[in-house]
Amino acid sequence: MTSNHTDCHYCLQSLRGRKYALREENAYCVRCYDNLFANSCEECKQPIECDSKDLAYKGRHWHEVCFKCAKCNRSLVEKPFAAKDELLLCTGCYSDEYSSKCFHCQRTIMPGSRKMEFKGSSWHESCFVCQHCRQPLGTKPLITKDNENYCVPCYEKQFAHHCYSCKKVIKHTLEKLNGMRNALTAQNAVSHWQT
């Protein structure tokens, strides 16, 4: 601002024809205002002068050129960012550092995107597919073999034992009966031979 006030409230020098700043209705020359009231930059520790942009986040202040990602040093001005342990990070660095990684492709699962969780691991929805038919498994029943997931129909086609006579999949009922190996009826034993 150019002065209509007569003197700087602090140093008492004339403000006629000079820039000044107002604070609580008192006029200060730029030098006095900066010395008395300027915030210190979190990054460079220098005062943020009244003719500079003062960027603030949670009571902390930065020069516009100092407002950068703590990891990659890219500017955060007018960009989304996240704070972690007092550090400001661009969304890319935050995601790389703190977001889940997909078990299948090892890439970051970006915040806000859909992810699947299975046996303690996270997956992109598009990576959580049957290893044979490549169809999404979602919440469908699945069978894991050698750390690969299969939908039940593909698993049965690929790996299950089939009855020699009727060609149907032999369900492993013996395992479910907790050791009661003689529980099969004579009819099942005769009609379901494994190939």
C-alpha positions in Angstrom: 0.0 0.0 0.0 1.1 3.5 -0.5 0.9 5.6 2.6 -1.9 8.0 3.7 -0.5 7.5 7.2 2.2 9.9 8.2 4.8 7.8 10.0 5.8 4.2 10.7 4.3 3.2 14.0 7.6 1.6 15.1 10.6 3.6 13.7 8.6 6.8 13.2 10.1 7.4 9.7 7.8 9.1 7.2 5.7 6.8 5.1 4.9 9.4 2.4 5.3 7.8 -1.0 6.5 4.5 0.5 5.0 1.0 0.8 3.7 0.0 4.2 1.7 -2.7 5.9 -1.2 -2.3 8.3 -1.5 -4.3 11.5 -4.2 -3.6 14.0 -4.9 -0.3 12.3 -1.2 0.8 12.7 1.0 1.5 9.7 4.5 0.1 9.5 7.2 0.6 6.9 8.0 -2.7 5.1 11.3 -3.2 7.0 9.8 -2.7 10.4 6.8 -4.9 9.6 9.1 -7.7 8.4 11.3 -7.5 11.4 8.5 -7.4 13.9 5.8 -9.6 12.4 7.1 -11.8 9.6 6.8 -15.5 10.1 9.9 -17.6 9.8 10.0 -20.2 7.0 10.1 -23.8 8.2 12.5 -24.8 5.4 15.1 -21.9 5.2 14.4 -20.3 8.6 14.4 -16.8 7.0 11.6 -14.4 7.5 8.7 -14.4 5.0 8.6 -10.8 4.0 5.4 -8.9 3.5 5.9 -8.8 -0.3 6.3 -12.6 -0.5 3.6 -15.2 -0.4 3.3 -16.9 3.0 2.1 -20.4 2.7 0.8 -21.9 6.0 -0.2 -25.4 7.1 -1.2 -26.2 10.7 0.5 -23.1 12.2 3.7 -23.6 10.2 4.9 -21.3 7.4 6.9 -21.5 4.2 8.1 -19.3 1.4 6.4 -20.2 -1.9 9.8 -21.6 -3.3 10.4 -23.5 0.0 7.1 -25.3 0.0 8.3 -28.7 -1.4 7.9 -32.4 -0.9 10.3 -33.6 1.7 11.2 -36.6 -0.4 11.4 -35.6 -4.0 11.7 -31.8 -3.6 8.9 -31.1 -6.1 6.8 -28.0 -5.4 3.6 -28.5 -3.4 2.2 -25.1 -4.3 -1.5 -25.5 -5.4 -1.1 -29.4 -5.4 -2.5 -32.0 -3.1 -0.2 -33.2 -0.4 -0.1 -35.3 2.8 1.6 -34.8 6.1 3.4 -37.7 7.9 5.5 -37.3 11.0 5.7 -33.5 10.5 6.9 -34.0 6.9 5.0 -32.8 3.9 4.9 -35.2 1.0 3.4 -35.0 -2.5 0.7 -37.7 -3.1 3.0 -39.8 -5.2 5.8 -40.0 -2.5 3.2 -40.5 0.2 1.6 -43.4 -1.7 5.0 -45.0 -2.5 6.1 -44.8 1.1 2.9 -45.5 3.1 0.3 -47.1 0.9 -0.2 -50.8 0.4 1.7 -52.6 -2.4 -0.1 -55.1 -4.6 1.0 -58.7 -3.9 0.8 -59.5 -7.6 2.4 -56.5 -9.4 4.2 -54.9 -6.5 2.9 -51.4 -7.5 1.4 -49.0 -5.1 -2.4 -49.3 -4.4 -3.3 -45.6 -4.6 -5.5 -44.2 -1.8 -9.1 -44.2 -2.8 -8.8 -47.1 -5.3 -10.4 -50.4 -4.7 -8.2 -53.1 -3.2 -8.7 -56.7 -2.3 -7.3 -58.3 0.8 -6.6 -62.0 1.0 -4.4 -64.0 3.4 -2.8 -60.8 4.8 -1.8 -59.4 1.4 -3.3 -56.6 -0.6 -4.2 -56.7 -4.3 -5.4 -54.3 -7.0 -8.9 -55.4 -7.9 -7.6 -55.9 -11.5 -4.7 -58.1 -10.3 -6.9 -60.4 -8.1 -7.9 -62.8 -10.9 -7.9 -66.5 -11.5 -4.5 -67.6 -12.8 -6.2 -69.7 -15.5 -9.1 -67.8 -17.0 -8.0 -64.3 -15.8 -11.5 -63.5 -14.6 -11.8 -61.2 -11.5 -12.1 -63.3 -8.3 -13.7 -60.5 -6.2 -15.5 -62.2 -3.4 -16.1 -65.5 -5.3 -14.9 -68.8 -3.8 -11.3 -69.6 -4.7 -8.7 -72.2 -4.2 -5.0 -71.4 -3.8 -2.4 -73.8 -5.2 1.4 -73.0 -5.2 0.7 -69.3 -4.2 -1.6 -68.8 -7.2 -5.4 -68.3 -7.0 -7.9 -70.1 -9.1 -11.7 -69.9 -9.4 -13.3 -73.2 -8.4 -14.3 -74.2 -11.9 -10.7 -73.6 -13.3 -9.2 -75.4 -10.3 -11.4 -78.4 -10.8 -10.6 -78.5 -14.6 -6.8 -78.1 -14.0 -6.1 -80.0 -10.8 -8.9 -82.0 -9.3 -9.3 -85.7 -9.6 -12.2 -86.9 -11.6 -14.2 -90.1 -11.4 -13.2 -92.5 -14.1 -16.7 -93.6 -14.6 -18.9 -90.4 -14.4 -16.1 -87.8 -15.0 -17.3 -85.7 -12.1 -14.9 -84.1 -9.7 -14.2 -86.2 -6.6 -14.8 -84.1 -3.6 -12.3 -84.7 -0.9 -14.8 -85.8 1.7 -12.4 -88.1 3.4 -10.3 -85.1 4.6 -13.3 -83.4 5.9 -14.3 -86.3 8.1 -11.2 -85.9 10.3 -9.7 -89.4 9.8 -12.9 -91.4 9.5 -11.5 -93.0 6.4 -14.0 -95.8 6.3 -17.0 -93.5 6.0 -17.4 -93.9 2.3 -20.2 -96.2 1.4 -19.5 -99.2 -0.8 -21.4 -97.5 -3.6 -19.1 -94.4 -3.6 -16.0 -96.5 -3.4 -17.1 -98.6 -6.4 -18.4 -95.7 -8.6 -15.7 -93.0 -8.0 -12.4 -94.3 -9.1 -9.6 -91.8 -9.6 -7.7 -91.6 -12.8 
